[in-house]
Amino acid sequence: MLPRSLRQFVAALSVSLLGLSVAPLWAADEAPDVMVLRLSTEVLDTIRSDKSLQNGELTKVVALVDRKIMPNVDFQRMTASAVGPGWRQATAEQRQRLQEEFKILLVRTYAGALNQVGDQTVAIKPLRASPDDREVLVRSEIKGRGDSIQLDYRLVKTPGQGTGWKIYNLNVLGVWLVDTYRSQFAQEIAAKGIDGLIATLAERNRANAKKG
Amino acid sequence: MNFYGPRVFGRRACLMDWLRRLALSLLLVSSMALVGCASGPRSNPADPLEPFNRTMFEFNDALDRAIVKPVATGYQQVVPELARKGVGNFFNNLQDVWSVVNNLLQFKAEGAASSFMRVLVNTTAGLAGILDVASEINLERYTEDFGQTLGYWGVGPGPYIVLPVLGPSTLRDTVALPVDWRGDLVNRQEDVAVRNSLWALRVLDNRARLLRLGDMLEDAALDKYTFVRDAYLQRRRNLVYDGNPPEETEANGLSSDGQAPR
């Protein structure tokens, strides 16, 4: 369990974040690049300040991602995009299960990457989008000593929900995550159908969880 | 274009040698096409050599699990981090030399200048490249190889090819390999023993740096072959366009942002 002081810290942070997002209705939603910067910096800071997170306690990192990042992600859209044409034929129950299993898989991958946070800082590149754009591309860079990791986000405007923007695709070093999963999912669906895909994902998550 | 200086193409024999190797690689690739072509409803148009590639991938994976990964893990555990960093810096410096040439070939003045300064600073103040002084003074790395240069000049990637031992590549990058080897300072070492040791050390260094990534891949990918292929192709495309690739619509009608084409 998280130590009491950390729980209080996280609670205070969540409350303040909530306060930020439930701003007066006439206030504009946070700009997408500002939101990405804030989110990335907060997550990096939280990880840096907690040794147990850095030491690779995966369940803790998973909890952190769940708490901080997931609320800002349009996960249904990510899953729909990765599943492709098969999504339209999937039943509501299948869609729900696909989302759950895909989320577990992604969170674990993301959490695995966060374990390597050292003294990196986040730099956001200038946003090239007009204020009316419903979808934007935010480009950022995680700068370490000597090397830098390109990290891009695609966000969709969700006025009134949360911070007003949600992430639906992630790019690490030039590789769009959803696109990479799309081919793998297409293969599974072609071979075993939607249920087969769900089973494969569930199987993989079980195997990963056992590894700890 | 004799951008290299007289040493490489100074003798006719060197040029013929290079052309011969190019012809051989093309021959190899076309025979692969005959043997390993995919067809049928499940074939991927971007990966016509899939059966051949999958076989090669399995072979490389087995080789990696049997030899390279254990040795790289040992290397990481035994050699202190500072020393490993020094090794990495040394090879990065050699790579920067080749980047100068390729940046020039792509008329990228800033990249060429930065790479040149990096080599200068790191070789002198950085003790033959072991200390990465250039990064301390914020000289950015602009890594370019001949495959990227060809891409810049408009050569498309061609089919995805998994090379034995060397790993994922494309037709364009495979053809570019002999040129990259020419520009590789390790390869130009006269002494065979020194050259082989340096080469082995570089393989170890690269593999050790990818150990954690490799483990993550095991967890995250449903089909390792497909994941590596897509990641590799996207990454190369990204490198050719220096981080700004043009938008691309997917074969199944969805663009990279998940919307059907308008």
HADDOCK unambig.tbl for C-alpha pairs under 7 A between the chains (distance, minus, plus):
assign (segid A and resid 81 and name CA) (segid B and resid 258 and name CA) 4.76 0.50 0.50
assign (segid A and resid 105 and name CA) (segid B and resid 220 and name CA) 6.47 0.50 0.50
assign (segid A and resid 109 and name CA) (segid B and resid 216 and name CA) 6.48 0.50 0.50
assign (segid A and resid 109 and name CA) (segid B and resid 220 and name CA) 5.84 0.50 0.50
assign (segid A and resid 112 and name CA) (segid B and resid 216 and name CA) 6.66 0.50 0.50
assign (segid A and resid 146 and name CA) (segid B and resid 135 and name CA) 5.09 0.50 0.50
assign (segid A and resid 173 and name CA) (segid B and resid 235 and name CA) 6.71 0.50 0.50
assign (segid A and resid 174 and name CA) (segid B and resid 234 and name CA) 6.25 0.50 0.50
assign (segid A and resid 174 and name CA) (segid B and resid 235 and name CA) 5.05 0.50 0.50
assign (segid A and resid 174 and name CA) (segid B and resid 238 and name CA) 5.29 0.50 0.50
assign (segid A and resid 174 and name CA) (segid B and resid 243 and name CA) 6.73 0.50 0.50
assign (segid A and resid 175 and name CA) (segid B and resid 231 and name CA) 5.60 0.50 0.50
assign (segid A and resid 175 and name CA) (segid B and resid 234 and name CA) 5.39 0.50 0.50
assign (segid A and resid 175 and name CA) (segid B and resid 235 and name CA) 5.73 0.50 0.50
assign (segid A and resid 179 and name CA) (segid B and resid 256 and name CA) 6.59 0.50 0.50
assign (segid A and resid 180 and name CA) (segid B and resid 227 and name CA) 6.14 0.50 0.50
assign (segid A and resid 180 and name CA) (segid B and resid 230 and name CA) 5.73 0.50 0.50
assign (segid A and resid 180 and name CA) (segid B and resid 231 and name CA) 6.54 0.50 0.50
assign (segid A and resid 184 and name CA) (segid B and resid 222 and name CA) 6.51 0.50 0.50
assign (segid A and resid 184 and name CA) (segid B and resid 223 and name CA) 6.26 0.50 0.50
assign (segid A and resid 184 and name CA) (segid B and resid 226 and name CA) 6.30 0.50 0.50
assign (segid A and resid 208 and name CA) (segid B and resid 219 and name CA) 6.28 0.50 0.50
